[in-house]
Amino acid sequence: MALNGFLLLDKPEGKSSFFVVNRCKKILGANRAGHLGTLDPFATGLLIIAINAGIKVIPYVSVNQKCYDFELKFGEKTDTGDNTGKVIATDRMIPKYDELEAILPVFLGKIQQRPHPFSAVKINGKRAYQLARSGLIPNIESRSVTIFDLHILAQTADDTFKLRAAVSPGTYIRSLAEDMAAYLSSVGHVISLRRIRDGKFSVDDAVKIDRLEEKKENIGDILVPLEDVLDDIPVCFVSDREASELALGRSIDCGTDVESRDGICLVSSEGGALWIAAVKPERVLAPKRLLVCA
């Protein structure tokens, strides 16, 4: 039986998300694999990988908050905003702990942020980092993001601070770090970045890729079921007869009122089939997407 679900992986430094996903796909013998929210090659931490039918679930996964630990080094600005780029500006102004702590409330709540030029934002069909690497400066408009929490964890060097940020999806930590440095009349860049939480999932529950390669993990035990990822969507249970109607693309009357999230629900049959269905008036369920066959 094919494995279906989500793998919580602790991505290593120096590997792209694309490389890691393909490596896990090969190790697991999966037909398909994808991920929720990319991590830059220099970044580490939680990467949620969809396996087989998990790919179909990605559009329905609700993520309101991500959490990162990062180190901000003052005094140098790089073209990439991290330690993989070249230094393009320097400044002797290095803020003290109290000075940095004092300005953090400025960045809390809903703010306007311009994604970093070396980001995966698409501009006229091309990624911003592709344009930036070719020498073009992409014109990226500011967007609204939310910083739910931002605090200092430690001062790790005279010019370097480790912080933790809980943010909305689409927030760029490199841009946040540069904006914080600029607010303090300095420059800076991120020298380490680690995603510690993505939605309800924590890196504490993630597995390292070397343990997968060494076959030290029972995949059936560590794979998160589709239903657990979609646990904020109400579930409706139907009979195998009703399931066969859904399989033919027909709507069914489930005979009772059905709860929904944004007009959809998760439908589970006696035989183990799983659908995303639209909840119509008069207790009618219309199949939208078959996730798992019985």
Secondary structure, 3 states (H helix, E strand, C coil): CCCCEEEEEEECCCCCHHHHHHHHHHHHCCCCEEEECCCCCCCEEEEEEEECCHHHHHHHCCCCCEEEEEEEEECEEECCCECCCCEEEECCCCCCHHHHHHHHHHHCEEEEECCCCCCCCEECCEEHHHHHHCCCCCCCCCEEEEEEEEEEEEEEECCEEEEEEEECCCCCHHHHHHHHHHHCCCCEEEEEEEEEEECCEEHHHCEEHHHHHCCCCCHHHHCECHHHHCCCCCEEEECHHHHHHHHCCCCEECCCCCCCECCEEEEEECCCCEEEEEEECCCEEEEEEEEECC
